[in-house]
Amino acid sequence: MRFEIMRLDDVDGTPVDSTVVDAASVNRIVQQAAAIGQRLWIRPADPTAS
């Protein structure tokens, strides 16, 4: 399964950028974001996303 991870703006919470990753990469990205206090929005990716 693939997930879209969007990095959110610290001020207003709007998406700044996004990437689509496989399930194995989600934990690593979440751990990195948590270490620096970054806000993320994670959702299942559209099957056609790459």
ABEGO torsion letter per residue (X at the ends): XBBBBBBBBAAAGBBABBBBBBAAAAAAAAAAAAAAGBBBBBBBBBAABX
